[in-house]
């Protein structure tokens, strides 16, 4: 099972100055408990292991005018600015997140229609990582103050059957079987373009209010997943994402 992750530059984060257990009612708080090229090692099926879609996405961004040096310069200045202005206490932010699970109409726990427990395990691990609770051996590791919480209510005000999970049957939606995409560079680009131009615009929740994460079984591509680049309003990010595909 693979993830296509889309992040928004305009993430909605509710600033709180209390413990994260006091989350907004529409959030489920879980327990507190140079570019790298793809590996040449393969799994039993012959596909490249641990292959991130970063290289593919970065190549496309650079071709469209993305300037990495300028981006890093702006980010470093922003980091310095935040360090200079922040106090000693960590400000906590709760980030609403929704997982769009795209499946073939099978029962939950079968094929691409993964179990809710698997998703919540990943949310829990993500919160541990961002909260510096994963036993990092690096002295500079710290609590970011970010906490990801599955939402309880969808944009139409309907309570979700499972917090943070939006299950979508690709057959009834008329979407292409992901296993038909291959693993060549051209086929991977075709698949990513299909996801970005067809699936995301027809399933995305307002990216200024939610972090959208798509679960789509494109194992035939050899990719584990990919993430989008933020717009962030930076002058060098003219090739960034839009409100419909971020």
C-alpha positions as CSV (number, residue, x, y, z in Angstrom):
1,X,0.0,0.0,0.0
2,X,1.4,3.3,-1.0
3,X,0.8,6.9,-0.1
4,X,0.5,10.0,-2.3
5,X,0.9,12.8,0.1
6,X,-0.2,16.3,-0.6
7,X,0.7,19.2,1.7
8,X,-0.7,22.7,1.6
9,X,1.4,25.8,2.0
10,X,-1.5,27.4,3.7
11,X,-2.1,24.8,6.4
12,X,-4.8,25.6,8.8
13,X,-3.3,25.3,12.3
14,X,-5.2,26.3,15.4
15,X,-2.8,28.0,17.8
16,X,-3.2,26.9,21.3
17,X,-1.4,27.8,24.5
18,X,-2.5,24.7,26.4
19,X,-2.0,21.0,26.2
20,X,-3.0,19.3,23.0
21,X,-5.5,17.2,24.8
22,X,-7.7,20.3,24.7
23,X,-8.2,19.9,20.9
24,X,-11.0,21.4,18.9
25,X,-14.1,19.2,18.9
26,X,-13.7,18.3,15.2
27,X,-10.4,16.5,15.9
28,X,-9.4,13.1,17.2
29,X,-6.4,13.3,19.4
30,X,-4.3,10.2,19.4
31,X,-2.1,9.0,22.3
32,X,1.1,10.8,23.1
33,X,2.7,7.5,23.1
34,X,22.5,17.1,-3.2
35,X,19.3,14.8,-4.0
36,X,19.2,11.2,-2.9
37,X,18.8,8.9,-6.0
38,X,16.6,5.8,-5.7
39,X,18.1,2.7,-4.3
40,X,19.2,0.1,-6.9
41,X,18.2,-2.8,-4.6
42,X,14.9,-4.5,-5.6
43,X,12.2,-6.3,-3.7
44,X,11.0,-9.9,-4.6
45,X,8.8,-8.5,-7.3
46,X,11.7,-6.9,-9.0
47,X,10.8,-3.3,-8.2
48,X,13.1,-0.8,-6.6
49,X,12.8,-0.7,-2.8
50,X,12.4,2.4,-0.7
51,X,12.0,4.6,-3.7
52,X,10.7,8.0,-2.9
53,X,9.0,10.1,-5.6
54,X,11.0,13.2,-4.5
55,X,13.4,12.9,-7.5
56,X,10.6,12.8,-10.0
57,X,8.8,15.7,-8.4
58,X,11.9,17.8,-8.0
59,X,12.9,17.3,-11.6
60,X,9.5,18.4,-12.7
61,X,9.6,21.5,-10.4
62,X,13.1,22.5,-11.6
63,X,12.0,22.1,-15.3
64,X,9.1,24.5,-14.5
65,X,11.4,27.1,-12.9
66,X,11.8,26.1,-9.3
67,X,15.0,27.6,-7.8
68,X,16.2,25.5,-4.9
69,X,18.9,27.9,-3.8
70,X,16.5,30.8,-3.5
71,X,14.0,28.6,-1.7
72,X,16.6,27.5,0.9
73,X,17.7,31.2,1.3
74,X,14.2,32.3,2.1
75,X,13.6,29.3,4.5
76,X,16.8,30.0,6.4
77,X,15.9,33.6,6.9
78,X,12.5,32.6,8.1
79,X,14.1,30.1,10.6
80,X,16.4,32.8,11.9
81,X,13.4,35.2,12.3
82,X,11.4,32.6,14.2
83,X,14.3,31.8,16.5
84,X,14.8,35.4,17.3
85,X,11.2,36.0,18.1
86,X,10.1,32.9,19.9
87,X,10.1,32.5,23.7
88,X,11.3,29.5,25.7
89,X,7.9,27.8,25.8
90,X,6.8,25.7,22.9
91,X,3.6,26.9,21.2
92,X,1.4,23.9,20.2
93,X,-0.4,23.7,16.9
94,X,-3.1,21.2,16.0
95,X,-3.1,20.2,12.4
96,X,-6.3,18.7,11.0
97,X,-5.6,15.7,8.7
98,X,-7.8,13.6,6.4
99,X,-6.8,10.3,4.7
100,X,-8.5,9.7,1.3
101,X,-8.4,5.9,1.0
102,X,-8.9,4.9,-2.6
103,X,-9.9,1.3,-3.0
104,X,-11.5,-1.1,-5.5
105,X,-14.8,-1.7,-3.7
106,X,-13.4,-4.4,-1.5
107,X,-14.2,-4.8,2.2
108,X,-12.2,-2.8,4.8
109,X,-8.9,-4.6,5.5
110,X,-8.8,-6.2,2.0
111,X,-6.4,-4.9,-0.7
112,X,-6.1,-1.2,-1.0
113,X,-9.0,-0.6,1.5
114,X,-6.7,-0.7,4.5
115,X,-7.7,-0.9,8.1
116,X,-8.4,2.3,10.1
117,X,-6.0,0.9,12.8
118,X,-3.1,1.0,10.2
119,X,-3.8,4.7,9.5
120,X,-4.0,5.6,13.2
121,X,-0.7,3.8,13.9
122,X,0.9,6.1,11.3
123,X,-0.7,9.2,12.8
124,X,0.6,8.2,16.2
125,X,4.1,7.6,14.9
126,X,4.1,10.9,13.0
127,X,3.1,12.7,16.3
128,X,5.9,10.9,18.1
129,X,8.4,12.0,15.4
130,X,7.2,15.7,15.4
131,X,7.1,15.7,19.2
132,X,10.6,14.3,19.6
133,X,9.3,11.2,21.3
134,X,10.9,8.6,19.0
135,X,14.2,8.4,20.7
136,X,16.2,10.5,18.3
137,X,20.0,10.1,18.8
138,X,20.6,13.7,17.6
139,X,21.1,16.4,20.2
140,X,19.4,19.1,18.0
141,X,16.2,17.1,17.9
142,X,13.3,18.9,19.6
143,X,9.6,19.1,19.9
144,X,8.2,21.0,16.9
145,X,4.9,21.8,18.7
146,X,3.0,20.3,15.8
147,X,0.3,17.6,16.4
148,X,-1.6,15.9,13.6
149,X,-5.2,15.0,14.5
150,X,-7.8,13.1,12.3
151,X,-10.9,15.2,11.8
152,X,-14.3,14.1,13.1
153,X,-16.6,16.0,10.7
154,X,-16.3,16.4,6.9
155,X,-16.6,19.7,5.1
156,X,-20.4,19.2,4.8
157,X,-20.8,18.9,8.5
158,X,-21.4,15.2,8.5
159,X,-19.7,13.1,11.2
160,X,-17.2,10.6,9.7
161,X,-17.8,6.9,10.3
162,X,-14.1,6.7,11.1
163,X,-12.2,9.9,12.2
164,X,-9.9,11.3,9.6
165,X,-10.8,8.7,7.0
166,X,-12.6,9.4,3.7
167,X,-13.0,6.0,1.8
168,X,-13.5,6.4,-2.0
169,X,-14.4,3.5,-4.3
170,X,-12.4,4.2,-7.5
171,X,-14.7,2.0,-9.5
172,X,-17.9,4.0,-8.8
173,X,-15.8,7.2,-9.1
174,X,-14.7,6.1,-12.6
175,X,-11.0,6.3,-11.8
176,X,-8.3,4.3,-13.5
177,X,-7.0,1.1,-12.0
178,X,-3.6,2.1,-10.5
179,X,-2.1,-1.3,-11.3
180,X,-2.2,-0.4,-15.0
181,X,0.6,2.2,-14.6
182,X,4.1,0.9,-15.1
183,X,7.5,1.7,-13.6
184,X,9.3,3.5,-16.3
185,X,10.0,7.2,-15.9
186,X,7.4,8.1,-18.5
187,X,4.8,5.8,-17.0
188,X,5.4,7.2,-13.5
189,X,5.0,10.7,-14.7
190,X,1.7,9.7,-16.5
191,X,0.5,8.2,-13.2
192,X,1.4,11.3,-11.1
193,X,-0.2,13.6,-13.7
194,X,-3.4,11.5,-13.5
195,X,-3.5,11.6,-9.7
196,X,-2.8,15.4,-9.7
197,X,-5.2,16.3,-12.5
198,X,-8.0,13.8,-11.9
199,X,-8.1,12.3,-8.5
200,X,-7.0,15.2,-6.3
201,X,-9.3,17.9,-7.7
202,X,-12.2,15.5,-7.3
203,X,-11.5,14.5,-3.8
204,X,-9.5,17.2,-2.1
205,X,-10.8,18.9,1.0
206,X,-10.0,22.6,1.4
207,X,-6.2,22.6,1.7
208,X,-6.3,25.8,3.8
209,X,-8.1,23.9,6.5
210,X,-6.9,20.3,6.2
211,X,-3.8,18.3,5.4
212,X,-4.9,15.9,2.6
213,X,-3.2,12.5,2.4
214,X,-4.2,10.1,-0.4
215,X,-3.8,6.3,-0.1
216,X,-3.5,4.8,-3.6
217,X,-2.1,1.4,-4.4
218,X,0.4,2.2,-7.2
219,X,2.8,-0.5,-6.2
220,X,3.4,-1.4,-9.9
221,X,5.2,1.9,-10.3
222,X,7.9,0.9,-7.8
223,X,7.2,4.2,-5.8
224,X,6.4,4.3,-2.2
225,X,4.9,7.7,-2.4
226,X,5.4,11.3,-3.3
227,X,4.7,14.7,-1.8
228,X,3.8,18.0,-3.4
229,X,5.8,21.3,-3.0
230,X,4.2,24.2,-1.2
231,X,3.3,27.5,-2.8
232,X,4.1,29.4,0.4
233,X,4.0,32.8,-1.4
234,X,7.7,32.7,-2.0
235,X,9.0,34.4,-5.2
236,X,11.0,31.3,-6.3
237,X,8.0,29.0,-6.1
238,X,6.1,30.0,-9.1
239,X,6.1,26.3,-10.0
240,X,4.4,25.4,-6.7
241,X,1.0,23.7,-6.1
242,X,-2.4,25.3,-6.4
243,X,-5.4,25.2,-4.1
244,X,-6.8,22.3,-6.1
245,X,-3.8,20.0,-6.3
246,X,-1.8,20.9,-3.2
